[in-house]
Amino acid sequence: MLAKQNGICVVQGLALAILLPVAAGAFAEGPPIRRTGAAVDGGQSCTACHRSFIPANSGPGRVTLTAASYTPGVKQNLVVTVEDPQASRWGFELTARLRSDETKEAGTFTPVADTIRVACDDGSTLGSAPPCNGAREFATHLVASTQAGQTGHGTFTVEWTPPAQDVGEIIFYFAGNAANNNGNFTGDYIYTSSMVIRPACNLTSKPTITDIFDAASFRPVITSGQLMSVKGTGYSSSSGTFIAYSSDLVGGKLDTKLACIAVEVGGKRAPVYSMVSTQVNVQAPQLDATGSLNVQVIANPGTSNELRSDVKSVQVQAVAPALFTIDGKTAAGRNASKQLQILGLEVPAAPGDVVTIYGTGFGATNPAWGTGEFPDRVSPLTGALTVTIGGVTLQSADVPYAGASADAPGFYQFNLKIPATLPDGDAAVKMTIGGASTQDGVIVPVKK
């Protein structure tokens, strides 16, 4: 009976009224560990006990986290807020992980008597001071902090100390219990979410640019709205990868800065996708001219210690079509005729199959989309496109769709029917629009 009681993820007062007093201390210590919904921990949440509404996030509320960019070793307060218009008692669980390896903890939480409990991954509970010695940590509520009777929302403040060194991106996973305070498991909503934070902007070296090219074919020519890469040095103080997440969007669009870096092309800011210390990947802004335009990388943009690289020029064309590959030659895409499996040697395309491949730099679509915007409807190319596969020119009926992809700004999607006459082997793919063609050497593996 005691083991079962220890597995119940509710606080005292939300547990079953018939529990014996010996169990009160266990429930007062909040939920078990690994209940934030993090996939790396098995994906469990408190719906394991509060099963009225499954899966998590089925209710009208949400759970959010307020956290600032971190300075290594400097404490900050994190605020977990659970919202639900029907609830009147609250609980939470929070864990912090390295984005580069989510099996590892990131920093330490501070327990607070009668308010915040910190549990280690081995199930032990911290006292007032010692961390979990590198083991994963989970901060949760105690009974005194469950705000019984408060309606609308509950908040929890957790003191967190980041790692002593810059570790790049840190991801928080957190769950909220929006309970109805009826003394049992029924009628409670569970919410889960995550949030990524990055180091504060304190880069001290002037960035440099060594190369500029489109992000698919790596040719030194770009066009408006194209996905492009800028290589150089001084883009980050850590070795990890920084990626734009949904929480980074501004008004539903990609932001023009990420992890303390911005890029200007022809004097216009470019939406940023991702970066490492030696490369930043952006979508080119809408450019007003062709020919040679200047590119500049900006560290700590908008701050008093903003640092700008020397300018480097890039050639701009009206269109600059390029195809993405998965290995330098195989077109990045999926076989739509085989449950959208990723194209490759293990999943070739048979004659007559419809495949979907991706590119960038193909020019205008109808409707048009601004840079940083995610297309939300069919948007075919306005220019005349020619496609050949294995030397066979496709008819319009064999190109069911060619246009903007809903996956991301600057991506184009092409649904193509493999010619019935192709033999087994690597079939070269070539696309031409506006007098410009995709790079040589891109293939689709074909096997009957």
C-alpha positions as CSV (number, residue, x, y, z in Angstrom):
1,M,0.0,0.0,0.0
2,L,2.8,2.4,0.8
3,A,4.5,1.9,-2.6
4,K,1.2,2.7,-4.3
5,Q,0.7,5.8,-2.2
6,N,4.2,7.1,-3.1
7,G,3.3,6.7,-6.8
8,I,0.3,9.1,-6.6
9,C,1.2,12.4,-8.2
10,V,-0.9,14.8,-6.2
11,V,-0.5,16.9,-3.1
12,Q,-2.0,16.5,0.3
13,G,-5.7,17.6,0.1
14,L,-6.0,16.5,-3.5
15,A,-5.4,12.9,-2.6
16,L,-8.2,10.4,-1.8
17,A,-9.8,11.3,1.5
18,I,-9.5,7.7,2.8
19,L,-5.6,7.7,2.8
20,L,-4.1,7.0,6.2
21,P,-2.2,9.7,8.0
22,V,1.1,7.7,7.5
23,A,0.8,8.7,3.8
24,A,0.3,12.4,4.3
25,G,3.9,13.2,4.3
26,A,4.4,11.5,0.9
27,F,1.6,13.5,-0.7
28,A,2.8,16.7,0.9
29,E,6.0,16.3,-1.0
30,G,4.3,16.6,-4.4
31,P,4.4,14.3,-7.5
32,P,6.9,11.6,-8.2
33,I,9.9,12.6,-10.4
34,R,9.8,12.3,-14.3
35,R,6.3,13.7,-14.7
36,T,7.0,16.8,-16.9
37,G,6.1,15.1,-20.1
38,A,9.7,15.1,-21.4
39,A,10.2,12.4,-24.0
40,V,13.7,11.8,-22.7
41,D,12.2,10.8,-19.4
42,G,9.6,8.5,-20.9
43,G,7.0,11.1,-21.7
44,Q,5.0,10.6,-18.5
45,S,2.9,13.3,-16.9
46,C,0.5,13.5,-13.9
47,T,-2.2,12.0,-16.1
48,A,-0.9,8.7,-14.8
49,C,-3.0,9.5,-11.8
50,H,-5.3,12.4,-12.8
51,R,-7.0,10.5,-15.6
52,S,-10.2,12.3,-16.1
53,F,-8.9,14.2,-19.1
54,I,-6.3,12.4,-21.2
55,P,-4.0,13.2,-22.9
56,A,-2.4,16.2,-21.2
57,N,-3.3,19.6,-22.6
58,S,-6.9,18.5,-23.2
59,G,-8.4,21.3,-21.1
60,P,-9.0,25.1,-21.7
61,G,-5.9,26.2,-19.8
62,R,-2.1,26.0,-20.1
63,V,1.1,26.0,-18.2
64,T,3.8,28.6,-19.0
65,L,7.3,29.4,-17.7
66,T,8.9,32.9,-17.3
67,A,12.7,32.7,-17.6
68,A,15.4,35.1,-18.8
69,S,18.5,34.5,-20.7
70,Y,21.1,33.1,-18.4
71,T,24.5,34.3,-17.2
72,P,26.6,31.3,-16.1
73,G,26.5,30.7,-12.4
74,V,24.1,33.6,-11.7
75,K,20.9,32.7,-10.0
76,Q,17.5,33.8,-11.3
77,N,13.9,33.2,-10.4
78,L,11.8,31.1,-12.7
79,V,8.0,31.5,-12.5
80,V,5.7,28.6,-13.4
81,T,2.1,29.7,-14.1
82,V,-0.8,27.2,-14.4
83,E,-4.0,28.7,-15.9
84,D,-7.4,27.2,-16.0
85,P,-10.8,29.0,-15.6
86,Q,-12.3,26.0,-13.7
87,A,-9.5,25.1,-11.3
88,S,-9.1,26.1,-7.7
89,R,-5.9,24.3,-6.6
90,W,-2.6,24.0,-8.3
91,G,0.6,21.9,-8.6
92,F,3.7,21.7,-10.9
93,E,6.9,19.9,-11.7
94,L,9.9,21.4,-13.5
95,T,13.2,20.1,-14.8
96,A,16.2,21.7,-16.7
97,R,18.3,20.0,-19.3
98,L,21.1,20.6,-21.7
99,R,19.6,21.0,-25.1
100,S,22.7,19.3,-26.6
101,D,22.0,16.2,-24.4
102,E,18.7,16.1,-22.6
103,T,19.7,13.2,-20.4
104,K,21.9,15.7,-18.5
105,E,20.7,18.2,-16.0
106,A,21.4,21.9,-16.5
107,G,22.0,23.9,-13.3
108,T,20.4,23.4,-9.9
109,F,17.2,24.3,-8.2
110,T,16.9,25.6,-4.6
111,P,14.5,23.9,-2.2
112,V,12.4,26.1,0.0
113,A,10.9,24.9,3.2
114,D,7.2,24.2,3.1
115,T,7.0,25.6,-0.5
116,I,9.4,24.0,-3.1
117,R,10.7,20.5,-3.0
118,V,13.7,19.4,-5.1
119,A,14.0,15.7,-5.9
120,C,17.0,13.9,-7.5
121,D,16.7,11.4,-10.3
122,D,17.4,8.6,-7.9
123,G,14.3,9.6,-5.9
124,S,16.1,11.2,-3.0
125,T,14.9,14.6,-1.8
126,L,17.2,17.6,-1.2
127,G,17.4,19.3,2.1
128,S,18.1,23.0,2.3
129,A,21.4,23.2,0.3
130,P,23.1,20.3,-1.5
131,P,22.5,19.8,-5.2
132,C,22.0,16.4,-6.7
133,N,25.7,16.1,-7.6
134,G,25.1,16.2,-11.3
135,A,22.0,13.9,-11.3
136,R,18.8,15.2,-12.9
137,E,16.7,17.4,-10.7
138,F,13.0,18.0,-10.4
139,A,11.4,20.9,-8.6
140,T,7.8,20.5,-7.4
141,H,5.2,22.0,-5.2
142,L,4.7,21.3,-1.5
143,V,1.2,21.4,0.1
144,A,1.6,24.9,1.5
145,S,2.2,26.3,-2.0
146,T,-0.8,24.7,-3.7
147,Q,-3.0,27.8,-3.2
148,A,-6.2,26.0,-2.3
149,G,-9.2,28.1,-3.2
150,Q,-7.5,30.4,-5.6
151,T,-9.3,30.4,-8.9
152,G,-8.1,31.2,-12.5
153,H,-4.4,30.5,-12.0
154,G,-1.6,29.4,-9.7
155,T,2.0,30.6,-9.7
156,F,5.2,29.0,-8.3
157,T,8.5,30.8,-8.0
158,V,11.6,28.6,-8.3
159,E,15.2,29.7,-7.7
160,W,17.5,28.3,-10.3
161,T,21.3,28.5,-10.6
162,P,22.5,28.0,-14.2
163,P,25.7,25.9,-14.9
164,A,28.9,27.7,-14.1
165,Q,29.9,27.7,-17.8
166,D,28.2,28.7,-21.0
167,V,26.5,25.4,-22.2
168,G,24.5,26.8,-25.1
169,E,20.8,26.2,-25.1
170,I,19.0,25.0,-22.0
171,I,15.5,23.5,-22.3
172,F,13.0,23.4,-19.4
173,Y,10.2,20.8,-19.3
174,F,7.3,21.5,-17.0
175,A,3.9,20.3,-16.1
176,G,1.0,21.9,-14.3
177,N,-1.9,20.4,-12.3
178,A,-5.1,22.5,-12.5
179,A,-7.1,20.8,-9.8
180,N,-10.7,21.3,-8.7
181,N,-9.9,20.8,-5.0
182,N,-12.5,18.1,-4.6
183,G,-10.2,15.8,-2.5
184,N,-9.7,13.1,-5.2
185,F,-8.1,12.5,-8.6
186,T,-11.2,13.3,-10.7
187,G,-11.9,16.4,-12.6
188,D,-8.3,17.7,-12.7
189,Y,-6.6,19.0,-15.9
190,I,-2.9,18.3,-16.5
191,Y,-0.8,20.6,-18.8
192,T,2.7,20.2,-20.1
193,S,5.1,22.4,-22.1
194,S,8.7,23.3,-22.7
195,M,10.9,26.4,-23.2
196,V,14.4,27.0,-24.4
197,I,16.6,29.8,-23.1
198,R,20.1,30.9,-24.2
199,P,23.1,32.7,-22.7
200,A,22.8,36.4,-22.2
201,C,24.3,38.6,-25.0
202,N,27.8,39.2,-23.9
203,L,29.9,38.4,-26.9
204,T,33.2,40.3,-26.8
205,S,34.8,39.6,-30.2
206,K,34.0,41.3,-33.5
207,P,32.5,38.7,-35.8
208,T,34.0,37.9,-39.2
209,I,32.6,36.6,-42.5
210,T,34.5,34.1,-44.6
211,D,31.8,32.7,-47.0
212,I,28.2,33.3,-48.1
213,F,26.2,30.8,-50.0
214,D,22.7,29.3,-50.4
215,A,21.9,26.7,-47.8
216,A,21.0,24.0,-50.3
217,S,23.6,23.9,-53.1
218,F,26.3,25.9,-51.3
219,R,26.7,28.1,-54.4
220,P,27.7,31.8,-53.8
221,V,24.5,33.3,-55.3
222,I,21.3,34.1,-53.5
223,T,17.9,35.6,-54.2
224,S,15.1,37.2,-52.1
225,G,13.6,34.9,-49.5
226,Q,16.2,32.2,-50.0
227,L,17.6,30.1,-47.2
228,M,21.3,31.1,-47.0
229,S,24.3,30.4,-44.8
230,V,27.0,32.9,-43.6
231,K,30.2,31.3,-42.4
232,G,32.8,32.9,-40.2
233,T,33.9,33.2,-36.6
234,G,32.8,34.9,-33.4
235,Y,29.1,34.0,-33.7
236,S,28.7,32.3,-30.3
237,S,30.6,31.8,-27.0
238,S,29.6,28.1,-26.8
239,S,30.1,25.2,-29.1
240,G,26.4,24.1,-29.2
241,T,23.8,24.6,-31.9
242,F,21.2,27.3,-31.5
243,I,17.8,26.7,-33.2
244,A,14.7,28.9,-33.5
245,Y,11.8,27.4,-31.7
246,S,8.1,28.3,-31.7
247,S,8.7,30.3,-28.5
248,D,11.1,32.5,-30.5
249,L,8.5,33.6,-33.1
250,V,7.5,37.2,-33.1
251,G,3.9,37.7,-34.3
252,G,4.1,34.2,-35.7
253,K,7.2,35.0,-37.8
254,L,10.8,34.1,-37.5
255,D,12.7,36.8,-35.5
256,T,15.6,38.7,-37.1
257,K,17.9,37.8,-34.2
258,L,18.8,34.6,-32.5
259,A,21.3,33.8,-29.7
260,C,22.8,37.3,-29.8
261,I,23.4,37.3,-33.6
262,A,21.7,39.2,-36.4
263,V,22.4,39.3,-40.1
264,E,21.9,42.2,-42.6
265,V,21.7,41.7,-46.4
266,G,21.7,44.9,-48.4
267,G,21.0,46.8,-45.2
268,K,18.0,44.7,-44.3
269,R,17.7,42.3,-41.4
270,A,17.3,38.6,-42.2
271,P,15.1,36.1,-40.2
272,V,17.4,33.7,-38.4
273,Y,16.8,29.9,-38.4
274,S,19.8,28.5,-36.6
275,M,23.5,29.0,-35.8
276,V,26.7,27.6,-34.4
277,S,29.9,29.5,-33.5
278,T,31.1,29.5,-37.1
279,Q,27.9,29.6,-39.2
280,V,24.5,31.3,-39.1
281,N,21.6,30.2,-41.3
282,V,19.0,32.8,-42.3
283,Q,16.3,33.6,-44.8
284,A,17.3,36.4,-47.1
285,P,15.1,39.5,-46.8
286,Q,13.1,40.9,-49.7
287,L,15.9,42.5,-51.8
288,D,15.3,45.5,-54.0
289,A,18.2,45.0,-56.4
290,T,20.2,42.3,-58.1
291,G,24.0,42.3,-58.5
292,S,26.5,42.6,-55.6
293,L,25.0,43.4,-52.2
294,N,26.8,43.7,-48.8
295,V,26.3,41.2,-46.0
296,Q,27.1,42.0,-42.3
297,V,26.9,39.9,-39.1
298,I,26.0,41.7,-35.9
299,A,26.8,40.4,-32.5
300,N,24.8,41.6,-29.4
301,P,22.3,43.4,-31.7
302,G,20.5,46.4,-30.2
303,T,22.7,46.5,-27.1
304,S,25.3,49.0,-25.9
305,N,28.1,46.5,-26.8
306,E,26.9,45.8,-30.4
307,L,29.7,44.5,-32.6
308,R,29.5,44.5,-36.4
309,S,31.6,42.5,-38.8
310,D,33.3,43.9,-41.8
311,V,31.0,43.7,-44.8
312,K,31.3,41.0,-47.4
313,S,29.5,41.0,-50.8
314,V,27.3,38.3,-52.2
315,Q,25.8,38.1,-55.7
316,V,22.0,38.4,-55.9
317,Q,19.9,37.1,-58.8
318,A,16.2,37.3,-59.6
319,V,16.0,33.6,-58.9
320,A,18.6,31.1,-57.6
321,P,16.9,27.7,-57.5
322,A,18.7,25.0,-55.4
323,L,17.6,21.6,-54.1
324,F,18.3,20.2,-50.6
325,T,20.1,16.9,-50.3
326,I,20.6,14.4,-47.5
327,D,24.1,13.3,-48.4
328,G,25.3,15.8,-50.9
329,K,23.6,14.0,-53.8
330,T,20.3,12.3,-52.8
331,A,17.4,14.8,-53.0
332,A,16.0,15.6,-49.5
333,G,12.4,14.4,-49.5
334,R,9.9,11.6,-49.0
335,N,8.2,9.0,-51.1
336,A,4.6,9.9,-50.9
337,S,3.6,6.5,-52.4
338,K,5.3,4.7,-49.5
339,Q,3.8,6.4,-46.4
340,L,6.0,9.4,-46.8
341,Q,9.2,7.5,-45.9
342,I,12.4,9.4,-46.4
343,L,14.0,8.9,-49.8
344,G,17.3,7.0,-50.0
345,L,18.8,3.7,-50.9
346,E,16.6,1.9,-48.5
347,V,13.5,3.6,-49.7
348,P,14.0,4.2,-53.5
349,A,11.3,5.5,-55.8
350,A,9.6,3.1,-58.2
351,P,8.5,4.3,-61.6
352,G,5.1,5.8,-61.2
353,D,5.6,6.8,-57.5
354,V,5.0,10.3,-56.4
355,V,7.9,11.8,-54.4
356,T,8.1,15.1,-52.6
357,I,11.5,16.9,-52.6
358,Y,12.5,20.3,-51.2
359,G,14.4,23.4,-52.4
360,T,14.9,27.1,-52.0
361,G,15.4,30.2,-54.1
362,F,12.6,29.5,-56.7
363,G,11.1,33.0,-56.6
364,A,7.5,34.3,-56.4
365,T,4.4,32.3,-55.4
366,N,0.7,33.1,-55.4
367,P,-0.1,34.1,-52.8
368,A,3.2,35.7,-51.9
369,W,4.7,35.4,-48.4
370,G,6.8,37.9,-46.5
371,T,10.2,36.8,-45.2
372,G,9.8,35.0,-41.9
373,E,6.2,34.0,-42.6
374,F,5.0,30.4,-42.5
375,P,2.8,29.7,-45.5
376,D,-0.6,28.3,-44.4
377,R,-2.2,27.5,-47.8
378,V,-1.3,26.2,-51.2
379,S,0.9,28.7,-52.9
380,P,2.1,27.6,-56.3
381,L,5.1,29.2,-58.2
382,T,4.2,32.0,-60.5
383,G,7.2,31.3,-62.8
384,A,7.3,28.6,-65.5
385,L,9.1,25.6,-64.1
386,T,10.7,22.8,-66.1
387,V,11.5,19.5,-64.3
388,T,13.5,16.6,-65.7
389,I,14.1,13.3,-63.9
390,G,16.6,10.8,-65.5
391,G,16.6,13.0,-68.6
392,V,12.8,12.8,-69.0
393,T,11.0,16.1,-68.9
394,L,7.9,15.9,-66.8
395,Q,4.5,17.0,-68.1
396,S,2.4,19.4,-66.0
397,A,0.2,16.5,-64.9
398,D,3.3,14.8,-63.4
399,V,4.0,17.8,-61.2
400,P,0.9,18.0,-59.0
401,Y,2.4,20.7,-56.9
402,A,5.3,23.1,-57.1
403,G,5.3,26.0,-54.6
404,A,5.8,27.2,-51.1
405,S,6.1,24.6,-48.3
406,A,4.1,25.0,-45.1
407,D,7.0,23.6,-43.2
408,A,9.0,26.8,-43.0
409,P,9.7,30.2,-44.5
410,G,11.8,30.0,-47.7
411,F,11.2,26.3,-48.3
412,Y,9.6,25.1,-51.5
413,Q,8.0,21.7,-52.0
414,F,7.8,19.8,-55.3
415,N,5.5,16.8,-55.7
416,L,6.8,14.8,-58.7
417,K,5.7,11.6,-60.4
418,I,8.7,9.4,-61.4
419,P,8.6,8.6,-65.1
420,A,7.4,5.1,-65.9
421,T,10.2,4.5,-68.4
422,L,13.1,5.0,-66.0
423,P,15.5,2.1,-65.3
424,D,16.9,1.2,-61.9
425,G,19.6,3.4,-60.7
426,D,20.3,7.0,-59.8
427,A,18.1,9.4,-61.8
428,A,19.4,12.9,-62.1
429,V,17.0,15.7,-61.1
430,K,17.1,19.1,-62.6
431,M,14.8,22.1,-62.3
432,T,14.9,25.3,-64.3
433,I,13.0,28.5,-63.7
434,G,13.6,32.1,-64.9
435,G,16.6,31.0,-66.8
436,A,18.4,29.6,-63.8
437,S,18.8,25.9,-62.9
438,T,19.4,23.8,-59.8
439,Q,22.8,22.4,-59.0
440,D,24.2,19.4,-60.9
441,G,24.6,16.0,-59.2
442,V,21.2,15.7,-57.4
443,I,19.6,12.3,-57.8
444,V,16.6,10.2,-56.8
445,P,17.3,6.5,-56.3
446,V,15.0,4.5,-58.6
447,K,14.2,0.8,-58.3
448,K,11.3,-1.1,-59.9
